[in-house]
Amino acid sequence: MMENEIILPKEKLDMAAENLTNAATAELAATIKEDIVLDDEKQQAALHEAAVDVNAETEPIPTEAEIKEPAEDPADENFEENLEENLEEKLTAAIEALERSLEETIKEGIKEPPSEAVRGIIKDEMMEESPENVIEPDPRVGKVRATPAARRIAREFKVEIDKATGSGPNGRIEADDVKKLVVIQPGTFGYKSKEPVVIGTSLDKLAGNPSNLFSTPVKLEEIPEKKTVARKKLKDMNQKTEKMPNPELDFVPFVDENNENREVKDADVVTKVSALDFVPFVDLKAEPLREEIIVKPTPMHLLYESEPEDLGLKSKKSPGLPRKNQIQDKNETEAKETETTDQAANEPAVNEINEVPEVPEVPAVPEEIIAEIVAEAPQESELAGYYEENHHEKNPTRSVRPKVIRKYLVKNKVETAVISLTTEIDMTEIKDLRKKITKKIEEQARYRCTYTDFLLLATSRALVKHPLINARREDDVVVAHTYVNIGLTVESEHGFIVPVILNAQTMNFVEIVKGRGDLLKAVKNKHLPQDQLEGSTFTITNLGMYGIREFTAIINQTNSAILSVGEVVQRIRIHQGEPVVRSVMKISLNLDQRVANGVDGAKFLQDIKADMENPSLLLF
Amino acid sequence: MMKTSDMTKMTYRNAIRLGITEEMRLDRDVIFLGEDIGVYGGAFGVSKGLLEEFGEERILDTPISEGAIVGTAVGAATTGLRPICEMMFMDFITLGMDALVNQGAKMRYMFGGQSQVPMVLRLPSGSGTGAAAQHSQSLEAWLCHVPGLKVVSPSTPAQAKGLIKAAIRDNNPVCFIEHKMLYDAVGLVPLDDDYTLEIGKTIVERPGQDVTIVAYGTTLAKAIEAAEFLDEEGIRVEILNPLTLYPMDMKPIIESVIKTGCLIVAHEAAKTGGVGGEIVARVVESEAFDYLTAPIIRLGGLDVPIPFNQELEAAVVPQRNDFVHGVYRLLNRE
């Protein structure tokens, strides 16, 4: 439902954009504009505003640049084209504004709070309402709770600290949480030496670290213990002996010794590394092992691996271009060659437009792709705008809904290739067990346990076993989380939100019951802490209480999968050779196929199923 | 390093006496004055035997007037003597405060260095003896607030000897804060009569890398106990002893905090307005701020008068378990 509401204007936009590129010109666009505008006077005002906004913007939206490029027009068509562009801009802006106002109306209702001037003359009984409307802004809202050390690491490695999930007391983000975010892309990081840089050493001095007034230079060899641990890890990795995911893998220094062509950059490129156990260097190209462990082949990866020599040659030929661009270049040609789906063809093209506009020869891109781009690119910029807006958000009552939905809408379409898997779970055993233990659990946890709690426990256990399902994807790297933060979609008065149960992997059943109970209570009382509002690594959504038997949901952004839970119903099933009435429930997993494949998902579901059908297994 | 053969085991009390005796033998200008220090040998027995060796001219039993003692000492110091004066309890420094703060601490500055005040004030501080609210205070923060005074606080016999000698040789008024509960502490003390400890040097009592604890006086001993306990759990606590509370040497503390990211500051004096707050402020002002991984913890006496009841007395000041819980809290183990 909520998807449809929001997608609707977007579809219009798609249509409009298609028409535009088909050179149906101004009249058509104008009619569409009229259609929309005639609806409402208010909307027209919004259109004006939006148009002004667009004009005020200094940088052109990438889309227009793209439209210009493929069509090398004669001069006399320029006017028309400009007109076309302007219209399109206005149209886009208008639809954005409409969307926004629509959402606000849905969220806040039509009535507006009385202005200050009016309030003075309102009668007493009306005044009683006003304290509710004036909500004291909570100074904590929008702020990140983090230790100074965590902030420093975020600063030094240019990580956005608010993306970290706090593991400290009250969700405080600690240094380790930020370290988890640090992933260095290949080609953006150079080493002068094979040794990591340690503060106080000569390398650090080279790096021009002005602080550390008190540090005395220490030779690397003299640093005990931690150093050897790091070395050992390095060795282990190179021997390719490890099979299990190593939770600290992100931070093991990896030096590509085989690559002779590595450009030795000056020391100022070397990022400061504050502690030896934390050297975030990941070189995808030199790391088949990494792929085994936490990086699954994605279309981009396949490209890297297929022709590494070719890449090397390229970098020799065109040293001016950063490596990233070359890879994209490569990507693009590859995309041309292979017969790809809409999705795959789309992705490199979008990258091309947004990031490397100056690369000259763009091959003739099929028209429908351009149409897609026209439809999507403005939304990306809109997202950025929204993000910023949200960043400065001070009002705690503001709904989280637009954010979540937009993330779904925009990002998902561009970036995921989803498969769904469904299985049926026999809940009879759990049902019996729950009857037996519910009283005892209630004594301990102060909440009544539900089927969801069993599912949460089984899921968190399965996620530990299947780190890929519990991973996030960052452009071309898949990073498995070492912790399990399960998001639960919950209906609040502002629509659906996804509060998070943090570190579910460490919880026992009672703690899960308590955690979930507290979470729902916090949502109900609107006391949900900021850190539990976001940062899930996996999501569970349940519509069983509405009698929904089976459904699939959109993957929450940054997650790689979502589990949809249906209703528990009585059905006749063959049990031990006899047809008997059993309680069964269907669960569906939606999985981003570029993070993990169907078999991974199936095994994951299998583990959950096994645990749920034999709840005694949950003990072990 | 001092050879063990040059050292002998003695109590904190005897180490102070040894330091004073050595200095009095070396320098005829050193005199010692206080209440009952002569025939009786001092309230805590520190000056036993001094009267016999140095005579009534240099070991002066004074009337019960702290104002007179400090005033006399400041005056004597300006004439070139090097007086050591003993308050029977640190609490009574309040009576000598005018002479000390308004005269002794300012004189060298106001006369452009033409006059100096080489005096030592011995101040037995702290609780634990059941001596109740008027005889158990730790007022070092008052003294640290007065520029011109130096404040030292040794925790072991060796430190006591080194610092009392350094204090006597220093040309400024030095407040030498002893802790009553430490008088019977035994430790190796160097016998070398030139052994002094530099004033304004923080030392590392125990190296570690997980949590930094800064403590002095008896709390230091409790911190070390806690560190030994935590050691069994694999938590390595680094303990620093500032020795000189003013002017404090912050460099080792800041370095240590950079290393560990966690800091506990502890003292027996009341937490509010205590020296610990100053240490924390300086750490936060420094580069070490960026290396903090948890909020700093201050352990201090509760903001109440020291109770007479010994159980309550122990409850008021930080104990070993407070350190252990503090460390757990810093490391998220609780």
Interface residues (C-beta under 8 A of the other chain):
Chain A: T147 P148 A149 A150 R151 R152 S167 G168 P169 E174 A175 S211 N212 L213 F214 S215 S274
Chain B: K251 I254 E255 I258 G261 E287 F289 D290 Y291 L292 T293 A294 N332
